[in-house]
């Protein structure tokens, strides 16, 4: 597990506090890591995977808003 660089965001989802952290890579030459974590869970992604996931969520939000005419 890489060392924390900084906290990108904090929030609450379903009564659970979450934090999104940017971390140094675990090995030299690897990508930085993103950790989505709470006191019970931790989800770890490479930075490029996190960016792909984030864009997918944003596109899904836009499509839902268009579909619902919001």
KELUM-506531 format. One record per residue: x, y, z of N, C-alpha, C, O in turn. Coordinates in nm, 4 decimals. Example, Ala and Ser with C-alpha at 12.3 -4.5 7.8 and 13.67 -1.06 7.14 Angstrom:
residues 2
> nxx;nyy;nzz;caxx;cayy;cazz;cxx;cyy;czz;oxx;oyy;ozz
> 1.3190;-0.5690;0.7800;1.2300;-0.4500;0.7800;1.3200;-0.3300;0.7800;1.4236;-0.3319;0.8465
> 1.2850;-0.2250;0.7080;1.3670;-0.1060;0.7140;1.2900;0.0030;0.7870;1.3409;0.1138;0.8039
***
This chain:
residues 70
> nxx;nyy;nzz;caxx;cayy;cazz;cxx;cyy;czz;oxx;oyy;ozz
> 0.0844;-0.1166;0.0000;0.0000;0.0000;0.0000;0.0891;0.1231;0.0000;0.1798;0.1348;0.0825
> 0.0633;0.2153;-0.0930;0.1442;0.3349;-0.1041;0.1148;0.4363;0.0045;0.0115;0.4299;0.0711
> 0.2062;0.5294;0.0217;0.1901;0.6338;0.1217;0.0976;0.7427;0.0685;0.1030;0.7777;-0.0494
> 0.0142;0.7952;0.1550;-0.0851;0.8964;0.1175;-0.0169;1.0258;0.0744;0.0719;1.0770;0.1426
> -0.0614;1.0783;-0.0425;-0.0147;1.2081;-0.0911;-0.1084;1.3168;-0.0398;-0.0649;1.4151;0.0201
> -0.2402;1.2970;-0.0649;-0.3382;1.3929;-0.0156;-0.4785;1.3337;-0.0234;-0.5031;1.2356;-0.0935
> -0.5691;1.3962;0.0502;-0.7103;1.3606;0.0448;-0.7734;1.4387;-0.0692;-0.7639;1.5614;-0.0738
> -0.8384;1.3672;-0.1622;-0.9035;1.4320;-0.2754;-1.0448;1.4769;-0.2414;-1.0905;1.5813;-0.2879
> -1.1135;1.3978;-0.1602;-1.2508;1.4315;-0.1259;-1.2957;1.3518;-0.0043;-1.2392;1.2473;0.0281
> -1.3979;1.4030;0.0619;-1.4637;1.3338;0.1725;-1.6128;1.3479;0.1512;-1.6591;1.4465;0.0939
> -1.6882;1.2494;0.1974;-1.8327;1.2580;0.1844;-1.9012;1.1496;0.2637;-1.8374;1.0642;0.3252
> -2.0335;1.1552;0.2607;-2.1151;1.0598;0.3338;-2.2089;0.9907;0.2360;-2.2750;1.0567;0.1558
> -2.2149;0.8579;0.2424;-2.3010;0.7784;0.1565;-2.3655;0.6709;0.2429;-2.2960;0.5919;0.3067
> -2.4991;0.6680;0.2448;-2.5733;0.5693;0.3236;-2.5259;0.5657;0.4692;-2.4988;0.4591;0.5245
> -2.5167;0.6829;0.5293;-2.4768;0.6994;0.6699;-2.3346;0.6523;0.7008;-2.3024;0.6249;0.8164
> -2.2501;0.6427;0.5993;-2.1106;0.6032;0.6182;-2.0196;0.7112;0.5617;-2.0373;0.7555;0.4482
> -1.9225;0.7529;0.6413;-1.8249;0.8524;0.5974;-1.7206;0.7855;0.5075;-1.6629;0.6832;0.5443
> -1.6968;0.8436;0.3897;-1.5976;0.7933;0.2959;-1.4921;0.8995;0.2694;-1.5167;1.0191;0.2847
> -1.3746;0.8535;0.2294;-1.2658;0.9431;0.1926;-1.2015;0.8890;0.0651;-1.1848;0.7681;0.0489
> -1.1658;0.9804;-0.0250;-1.0949;0.9426;-0.1466;-0.9542;1.0006;-0.1351;-0.9364;1.1216;-0.1216
> -0.8543;0.9115;-0.1407;-0.7151;0.9514;-0.1214;-0.6321;0.9230;-0.2462;-0.6551;0.8253;-0.3173
> -0.5364;1.0096;-0.2705;-0.4344;0.9870;-0.3714;-0.3111;0.9356;-0.2988;-0.2650;0.9969;-0.2025
> -0.2577;0.8225;-0.3453;-0.1430;0.7588;-0.2803;-0.0291;0.7369;-0.3787;-0.0502;0.7230;-0.4992
> 0.0924;0.7342;-0.3243;0.2096;0.7006;-0.4045;0.1967;0.5562;-0.4526;0.1304;0.4756;-0.3873
> 0.2588;0.5225;-0.5655;0.2550;0.3832;-0.6117;0.3278;0.2911;-0.5134;0.4154;0.3337;-0.4381
> 0.2886;0.1646;-0.5168;0.3504;0.0684;-0.4256;0.4899;0.0274;-0.4719;0.5734;-0.0119;-0.3904
> 0.5155;0.0365;-0.6033;0.6481;0.0048;-0.6572;0.6919;0.1164;-0.7506;0.6081;0.1841;-0.8102
> 0.8193;0.1355;-0.7633;0.8753;0.2394;-0.8503;0.8326;0.2164;-0.9949;0.8412;0.1050;-1.0466
> 0.7866;0.3229;-1.0588;0.7464;0.3152;-1.1986;0.6001;0.2816;-1.2201;0.5508;0.2892;-1.3327
> 0.5303;0.2448;-1.1150;0.3873;0.2114;-1.1268;0.3041;0.3387;-1.1161;0.3557;0.4457;-1.0837
> 0.1752;0.3254;-1.1437;0.0833;0.4393;-1.1350;0.0521;0.4739;-0.9896;0.0628;0.3903;-0.8999
> 0.0131;0.5996;-0.9694;-0.0371;0.6376;-0.8378;-0.1665;0.5604;-0.8123;-0.2333;0.5156;-0.9055
> -0.2000;0.5460;-0.6853;-0.3181;0.4709;-0.6451;-0.4240;0.5651;-0.5895;-0.3924;0.6676;-0.5291
> -0.5497;0.5288;-0.6107;-0.6628;0.5990;-0.5511;-0.7295;0.5012;-0.4559;-0.7592;0.3878;-0.4934
> -0.7531;0.5452;-0.3322;-0.8230;0.4630;-0.2342;-0.9561;0.5305;-0.2017;-0.9590;0.6466;-0.1609
> -1.0655;0.4576;-0.2197;-1.1970;0.4988;-0.1734;-1.2200;0.4170;-0.0476;-1.2310;0.2946;-0.0547
> -1.2276;0.4830;0.0677;-1.2303;0.4058;0.1901;-1.3176;0.4656;0.2983;-1.3430;0.5860;0.3024
> -1.3626;0.3772;0.3858;-1.4354;0.4131;0.5064;-1.3726;0.3351;0.6204;-1.2680;0.2725;0.6033
> -1.4361;0.3387;0.7365;-1.3817;0.2620;0.8482;-1.4019;0.1114;0.8293;-1.3372;0.0318;0.8973
> -1.4914;0.0711;0.7373;-1.5195;-0.0707;0.7146;-1.4710;-0.1231;0.5794;-1.4469;-0.2430;0.5652
> -1.4562;-0.0352;0.4802;-1.4259;-0.0790;0.3437;-1.3105;0.0004;0.2850;-1.2843;0.1140;0.3246
> -1.2416;-0.0619;0.1891;-1.1393;0.0086;0.1126;-1.1387;-0.0487;-0.0284;-1.1304;-0.1700;-0.0476
> -1.1478;0.0410;-0.1274;-1.1462;0.0037;-0.2683;-1.0270;0.0747;-0.3301;-1.0178;0.1973;-0.3239
> -0.9360;-0.0007;-0.3894;-0.8112;0.0546;-0.4421;-0.8080;0.0411;-0.5937;-0.8364;-0.0656;-0.6482
> -0.7727;0.1516;-0.6621;-0.7634;0.1521;-0.8078;-0.6370;0.2241;-0.8512;-0.5867;0.3119;-0.7809
> -0.5861;0.1859;-0.9681;-0.4828;0.2680;-1.0312;-0.5478;0.3995;-1.0730;-0.6687;0.4054;-1.0956
> -0.4674;0.5041;-1.0830;-0.5208;0.6360;-1.1160;-0.5955;0.6347;-1.2496;-0.7015;0.6963;-1.2606
> -0.5430;0.5662;-1.3505;-0.6100;0.5626;-1.4816;-0.7442;0.4894;-1.4737;-0.8396;0.5290;-1.5406
> -0.7529;0.3835;-1.3931;-0.8794;0.3127;-1.3753;-0.9814;0.4009;-1.3038;-1.0996;0.4001;-1.3381
> -0.9356;0.4765;-1.2047;-1.0248;0.5671;-1.1328;-1.0800;0.6738;-1.2265;-1.1987;0.7061;-1.2206
> -0.9954;0.7287;-1.3127;-1.0403;0.8313;-1.4076;-1.1444;0.7732;-1.5027;-1.2450;0.8383;-1.5308
> -1.1220;0.6527;-1.5522;-1.2208;0.5868;-1.6399;-1.3528;0.5651;-1.5672;-1.4596;0.5897;-1.6234
> -1.3459;0.5194;-1.4434;-1.4668;0.4978;-1.3638;-1.5403;0.6296;-1.3394;-1.6627;0.6356;-1.3513
> -1.4661;0.7347;-1.3053;-1.5268;0.8644;-1.2784;-1.5967;0.9198;-1.4032;-1.7076;0.9724;-1.3934
> -1.5329;0.9085;-1.5200;-1.5965;0.9549;-1.6433;-1.7219;0.8739;-1.6751;-1.8206;0.9293;-1.7234
> -1.7189;0.7448;-1.6486;-1.8362;0.6601;-1.6718;-1.9533;0.7039;-1.5853;-2.0673;0.7070;-1.6316
> -1.9256;0.7378;-1.4597;-2.0312;0.7851;-1.3694;-2.0868;0.9187;-1.4184;-2.2080;0.9398;-1.4158
> -1.9998;1.0085;-1.4629;-2.0461;1.1386;-1.5126;-2.1310;1.1240;-1.6392;-2.2315;1.1934;-1.6543
> -2.0920;1.0351;-1.7294;-2.1710;1.0107;-1.8507;-2.3062;0.9495;-1.8137;-2.4087;0.9863;-1.8710
> -2.3066;0.8569;-1.7189;-2.4318;0.7950;-1.6750;-2.5255;0.8999;-1.6137;-2.6462;0.8971;-1.6379
> -2.4696;0.9923;-1.5344;-2.5505;1.0993;-1.4767;-2.6112;1.1862;-1.5868;-2.7299;1.2185;-1.5823
> -2.5308;1.2234;-1.6842;-2.5799;1.3066;-1.7945;-2.6901;1.2348;-1.8716;-2.7920;1.2956;-1.9044
> -2.6710;1.1061;-1.9008;-2.7719;1.0292;-1.9729;-2.9012;1.0174;-1.8934;-3.0098;1.0268;-1.9506
> -2.8912;0.9968;-1.7624;-3.0105;0.9878;-1.6787;-3.0861;1.1206;-1.6767;-3.2087;1.1233;-1.6871
> -3.0121;1.2304;-1.6632;-3.0766;1.3627;-1.6636;-3.1479;1.3885;-1.7972;-3.2590;1.4414;-1.7992
> -3.0843;1.3513;-1.9069;-3.1479;1.3671;-2.0388;-3.2710;1.2796;-2.0513;-3.3744;1.3241;-2.1010
> -3.2606;1.1561;-2.0068;-3.3718;1.0612;-2.0139;-3.4904;1.1094;-1.9304;-3.6051;1.0985;-1.9737
> -3.4639;1.1614;-1.8133;-3.5694;1.2079;-1.7212;-3.6092;1.3527;-1.7483;-3.6999;1.4059;-1.6842
> -3.5408;1.4160;-1.8437;-3.5650;1.5576;-1.8780;-3.5522;1.6492;-1.7554;-3.6379;1.7333;-1.7284
> -3.4430;1.6294;-1.6833;-3.4166;1.7113;-1.5644;-3.3268;1.8286;-1.5980;-3.2939;1.9084;-1.5101
***
